[in-house]
Amino acid sequence: MLLADDHVGLLKAWGRLLEPSCDVVGSVRDGRALLEAAIALKPDVIVADLAMPEMSGLDVCRTIKASLPQIKVVLVTGGGDENVARAAFRAGASAFVLKYAAAHDLQVAIERALTGDEYCTPTVMKSAESTR
Amino acid sequence: MSRRCSRPARVGALIALVLFCACLDARAHGQTATGKPPKKVLALHLIRRDSPAFDDAFRAELNTALSGQLDYYSEYIDLARLGDDTYHTALRNYLRERYIAADGVDLVIASGPSVVSFLNQDRTLFQSVPIVFTTRPGLLAEPPSTGIISEIDLAGTLSAALEAQPDTKQVFVVSGVAPFDKLYDDIFQEQQAAFTGRVAFHNLSGLSMVDLEQQVRHLPQDAILYFLSLSDDGAGHTFMPLDAVETIAAAANVPVYSWHESALGHGIVGGHLHSSFNDARETARIAARILQGESPQSIPVTTVHSYTYEFDWRQLQRWRISESSLPAGSVIRFREPTLLQRYRGYVIGGGIIVGAQMLLIGGLLIQHSRRRRAEGALRRSEARNSAILRALPDLMFVQDRNGTYVDFHARDSNLLYAPPEAFLGKTVRDIFPPALADRFMNAIEQVCQTQEPVVVDYELNVDEPRHFEARIVPAGNERVLSIVRDVTVATRALELNRVLAGRVIVSQEAERQRIARELHDDVSQKLALLSIDVSQLSRDLPLPEQRPHLEKFASQVEEIASDLYDLSHRLHPSRLQMLGLVESVRVLCHDVSQQRDLTISFSEAHLPDLIDPSVSLCLYRITQEALHNVAKHSLSRDASVRLERNGDEFLLVITDSGIGFDPIAVDHGGLGLASMRERVAILKGQLTIQAAPGGGTRISVRVPVTPPVADTELVPEPA
């Protein structure tokens, strides 16, 4: 599990949420660092903020899915709507999770991603998957 | 070969023609077309052939009455002078031989008492031939005959003369010695008796013409001269009476009067004049009646008074005799026409010419007056125009279609790009850089073709870069008038306005973005943390019944976070950063379609992955504003958005098929058009709006791929 967000507090919170069930191999604070870490560490799942310095989560997602398609990407955002979610899925993300729903959505999203399914915070998009 | 007759043949033909004509002539003389022979008339005049006679009067009268069937002869037998028997006998023989022995005559006219006497001497000469005569009282022709008795009134002239010249005391009477002269002398002796005591009479008969002339030159001033007749003078010389009266009248120092109309015009003043022509006409009328079948006996002899008062105007003038002193009904002969009468044609012609000239002069004066008024108005107008021109800061140039400078006006010659001698007669290509010259030439050609004004905005280095606006208007005759205004200050102010407006937009966007980022990066993250903490607390609570409170609490945090996201997005389209321009615009189109129930198509081409954020924001905001207008104002149910890269530019086109609008009317007003322009202007791009009422709207934006460095030169320094 590789975590990426420019907000240190959130990185720690995500770590606390996921560590009981996952192995967090690294935490980075911008898009470019995430790309480099992903290539180096080849995690099973990446949990990344959509809006990061240097490179957006979408761009990182596209690049990783192009070269390392086995890596599942869960994109997290502080605010987003169905259009953003659709863009995230088009970029190759396996899940789209709102940050304030992360406490219970993040775990579910990772599990779905690992089984090859997709997940989206329900309040974001009721019909996101059908309109992809 | 031409057909020409030989000379003998032509002579023969000529002879034949003459003979033919002669036969025709003989037939005309001998026989009329009606078969009746013409009437043969012989007129015998008592006077000489060279005296005034009345053949013409006789002939005309008879010809008319007989419808041209007249064979007229006349003899002038001069009985006034020749009265002896030998002559009478010879004359009689001649007439017998010529007229009786031949075919005879149908009628003889005896013109004068002497002729009547001659014929009465031997009536056998024209035995049974009717005679129509003109005679004096007491002498008639032997029958068969009839005619007129012409009264002899010599006193009428005398009374008229004394009436005209009441101061007359003496009358000198001129007469000759021939029998005819004596006849009238005798009659006058009888008739003058009525004037005895009134005037004294002096008889000048029997004198030679020379003596007579001499004597009449020195007559007393209270005298007049009465000319009776003068065929022979006392010296035995024979005269034509008219020659005699002319000679005497020329010599006389007093007015000369006479009694016969033939003397009028030969020096006499006038008188109660006998008209022999009147006698002749009367005689001829009677002759015609006889020739038409009446017998002479059935036509009574009538007495004719053939006198009228007639005077010679020239003699009245010569002797200063007033016309008012003449007898009533007097006829004035030989009146010299007045200048007006004499030159009537010239006068009328001259009058017409003068009149025409007067009209012309009048017309010219009116025209001159109008012209002066017009010139006055023109001067005032020119003065006004000149004042306006002096007041105008603009430069003006008259150019022909080839761009040649013909004339100019400059309030201050320092404003000119080049001195007048450097540009007058030259073309714009001689003066300006090629690119600018091309723009001018294109504009001039467009003005000449469309006759509509064209405005050219350009920049020139005149000591410093300056902006000008040339308004080119048609001036007729293949010429244009260029009104050039230095708009540097206005342009700079406009530029400054744009920069300031750009600054406002940029700083507004920056501030919004900052707030949005604060909300997102700080508040939103803290809410996310709070949400996680609340969730974990809820999970870790020992009392399950307390969980709903915390879950409700977590739900409220989610709600706040969602509202915060919306607020953040409204402040700044954060998804531009997240999704990029293409996705953001696509999402925007989708959102507006959903929210406004529109069909919005989106297409893009050749767009790079990375686009400068300021360019993205500009194109996104313009799309957002334009789609807002489509939804709110156009009444269109569909729209299209096209985004593409074209070389160094991005091209954004938004179209709809709605009701359109008037771009000029709303350019400074609503629809956010002003902010669109400002956003494009910041990037040195170009915004074009094609819209017309009822014709839909097309907004196209061109902005450079690489945005320009912000122009800060025109921004005032902060205080």
Interface residues (C-beta under 8 A of the other chain):
Chain A: D6 H7 G9 L10 A13 R16 L17 L50 A51 S56 G57 L58 D59 T77 G78 G79 G80 D81 N83 V84 A87 L98 K99 Y100 A101 A102 A103 H104 T123
Chain B: H520 D521 S524 Q525 K526 L527 A528 L529 L530 S531 I532 D533 V534 S535 Q536 A554 V557 E558 A561 S562 L564 Y565 D566 S568 H569 S574 R575 Q577 M578 L579 G580 E583 V587 H590 D591 D609
